[in-house]
Amino acid sequence: CCHNTWTSCGVIRWRSSKQRRLPEEYRLPPVGFEKWSFSPKLGVTGKITSEITGYGQYSQGYKAPSSDDLNGTFANTFGGYMVVTNSKLKGETSYSSEIGFRGNHPFLKWEVNGYYNYYEDFINSQTVVGMEGPVTVFQSTNIQNVHIFGTTVKTEVPFGYFNEKLDGLSLLLGAG
């Protein structure tokens, strides 16, 4: 049998986001954005048996709005759409967790996990905010609370285990 071995790793990342103000001739009024954040992450992995590993992680993140989201405009009246700026756009904050198991057998490799992500001020870059005649108007907006969760399953069957002539050929299947 194998010895149960668990390891953990923690990381703290400091991030500074700064979007320069565009010159007046490009956009009136130009918008800048500046913010810094700390993003901690903690992960743990452990051998359950010689062929099965468990893992989990928790992390926090921050994403600043892009300069296109803040200052970009575009109109394609022939295509029937236009994009307008959002000077009130906020950066998004995320809180993510994941737990899962991996198997590494000679005849089959597999992974199954579950995840949950929570976002504050999620940046949605494809929001329809109205119509100007026949033209659809899009704008980046913040969605106050967003929850994303689910599971994924992956498998790999190495055919070389069953027949030497098929070494290097595998069947990969996944769902999420």
Secondary structure, 3 states (H helix, E strand, C coil): CCCCCEEEEEEEEEEEEEECCCCCCCCCCCCCEEEEEEEEEEEEEEECCCCEEEEEEEEEEEECCCHHHHHCCEEECCCCEEEECCCCCCCEEEEEEEEEEEEEECCEEEEEEEEEEEEEEEEEEEEEEEEECCEEEEEEEEEEEEEEEEEEEEEEEEHHHCCHHHCCCEEEEEEC
